[in-house]
């Protein structure tokens, strides 16, 4: 009979990587162990919920992809204004329907 491994704790998850550029260093002692474990579980559960949501709503990916494609093609000077115009365009619902149709057509061909 083999003993199961001990549960993974936040201390086991600490990695000695530097913080992202422009950010302060990590304060690894700011939270107690229980708080760290709760935060870790919250993050995991949030990621799982987000994955389910994105799978159920592929139009989110289509919108982001099309927006980014438009930005890279047009290279607007004022990205905020461009984004505002893109996401308030009266034709956006029609564009989403076309993206959905293209996606379904592509799946039918496979």
MOQUIMO-V276949 format. One line per field, one symbol per residue. psi: psi as a letter, one per 40 degrees, with the letter a starting at -180 (. if undefined). burial: I if it has 16 or more other ideal C-beta (glycine too) atoms within 10 Angstrom, else O. A space follows every 10 residues. Layout:
# MOQUIMO-V276949
psi=???
burial=???
This chain:
# MOQUIMO-V276949
psi=hhhiiiihid ddehhfiiii heiiiigeed iidddddddd dddddddddd dddddegedd dddddddddd ddddgidgdd ddddddeehd eddddddddd ddddddddd.
burial=OOOOOOOOOI OOOOOOOOOO OOOOOOOOOO OOOOOIIOOO OOOOOOOOOO OOOOOOOOOO OIIOOOOOOO OOOOOOOOOO OIOOOIOOOO OOOOOOOOIO OOOOOOOOOO
